[in-house]
């Protein structure tokens, strides 16, 4: 039986949810009658945890899945919300339409649940986006978490209270005590509620007002202190806060002071170096690794060699959350913990300094990735940069807010490989357009950004915009050096290729390859020419000439270990072999292209490879497999928002393949095989194509 298509991306539950059954039932009831439900409450009350469990219980009722969108790393005012939603969905649109329009169209015929976590800093944007999506997608429901309502007219609000605490004469039956005991057992092996500690645990829960985050912070400290002493120290801390900060708390619910008590007390128990690192780490968005923490946060007060141990200590104290991944360990902070650190950072007068250091680190990372991308470590750089996506956004938006915006221009240009090579083409255009508008002065950085924009626009198929950027790039590059002029020539080449002028594309690509490029380190300029030249030759029917150039491309990529552009060469070679009737060779190269393009999340390249395999299957009489592959490809094209990437020769080849396959199989058999490919989980389907030459799992 074929695997069903993936129906969500909900995060796994890392710990047991204690209590909340009544609240879960209420969320379910509200979602049944309203299309937008917002769980509100103060920081640390458990909104995210409740939404995770509620979405998991609701997911079976949504045929097209429940999709988690993390909003806390986003900055208000930069228009990143639609891109974050698209990134969460199985949607990688590469058209020129506004992203919100694309999302609405994708959701229009689907029954889906979007879960927006942490909306309070984006309520105006969330309100506008929700209104649009809910109007255009009748099967959509939105479950949000926020410290305040989003303010949509049809929104239902569930105000989440802390966990129940035991009364003065009660024992350990209340949910707050159960949670505290559960987390204490995780922190202290063998911990249990006993007659000796029961009263102190109950008193501790009352002191912390049943606020889950406060209880978890207290539980982490039971490694160091018995419950009775912990209780007394918190009592002392509460008294101090009540005397010094009570005037600031008039507008807060009473348990907000309890959270401040727990966080402040945890902060007080940290060493000076831990406290300082906590404050400095607050500048990160999303997750971060040890290297980033060392580069951004260290100085004489926090030496770099101490960072790994300090990170481990903060994780043990529940200040950081440790997240092991396939590419190393990363850390993150809960929003409330981050806000506390940011408050201290501001009090230390280090806020701007650390934000600049954060920006400079990610600018440096962009330049390092730029320099290393054409080489043997592309997969490693892909993994690294996608893990840093939230921080890259934050650094870019900080740079865009600076007067002049020159660093933003430099950074967006250096990230060309991230936009084009890691699957963020449309977001790349969004930031490149903003950076080019922010710094219109002539400069080499502007030429570089125009060149990066040209690659993005080629992928998006936006010829008018590409022609405009190419003309400016050419005019501007004339005032600078050879590097800038090569960027201009490459941008013009892309425009000729997108126009479909084969003669000009061949001529200009040959001109770019007329130098002694074989003896020099390869650049993307040369690699692009080495792909566009044989691609145009194949389109012109000059197959043997194209294959000779493809041999050059393959040899050049082999010398330096490059994979991304090499896989485009495999795709072009597959087209030549198909035209020459050498179907086994065509399949080998199409499968090689598919392997790399799917690994690098290149939707267009993946779709073309699948279409090539379908054409080969049709030509060799395997019509059932061809129909299944066409269904799998159609599923992918839908996520990209355009049929067969909109390239006329590819569309024509697809139509011929579809017609021949349908006629050979008959309508019913074709639809069954096509439907099986269209409904299978995309990753599962591609894994089957890569790992097996047998019949598809229809």
Secondary structure, DSSP 8 states (H G I E B T S, - for coil): ---B---B------S---S-HHHHHHHHHHHHH-SEEEEE--TTSSHHHHHHHHHHHHGGG-TT-EEEEE-TT--TTSS-HHHHHHHHTT----SSS-HHHHHHHHHHT--EEEEEE--GGGHHHHHHHHHHHHHH-TTEEEEEEESS----TTEEEEE--------TT--S-SHHHHHHHHHHHHHSTT----TTTHHHHHHHHHHTTT-HHHHHHHHHGGGTS-HHHHHHHHHHHHHHHHHHHGGGGTTS-HHHHHHHHHHHHHHHHS-HHHHHHHHHHTT--S-B-HHHHHHHH-SSSS-GGGHHHHHHHHHHTTSSEEEEETTEEEEE--HHHHHHHHHHHHHTT-HHHHHHHHHHHHHHHHHHHHHHSSSTTHHHHHHHHHHTHHHHHHHHHHHHHSTT-HHHHHHHHHTHHHHHHTT-HHHHHHHHHHHHHH--S--HHHHHHHHHHHHHHHHHT-HHHHHHHHHHHHHHHTTS-HHHHHHHHHHHHHHHHHHT-HHHHHHHHHHHTSS-GGGS---HHHHHHHHHHHHHHHHTT-HHHHHHHHHHHHHHHHHHT--HHHHHHHHHHHHHHHHTT-HHHHHHHHHHHHHHHHHTT-HHHHHHHHHHHHHHHHHTT-HHHHHHHHHHHHHHHHHHTSGGGG-HHHHHHHHHHHHHHHHHH-HHHHHHHHHHHHHB-HHHHHHHHHH--S----
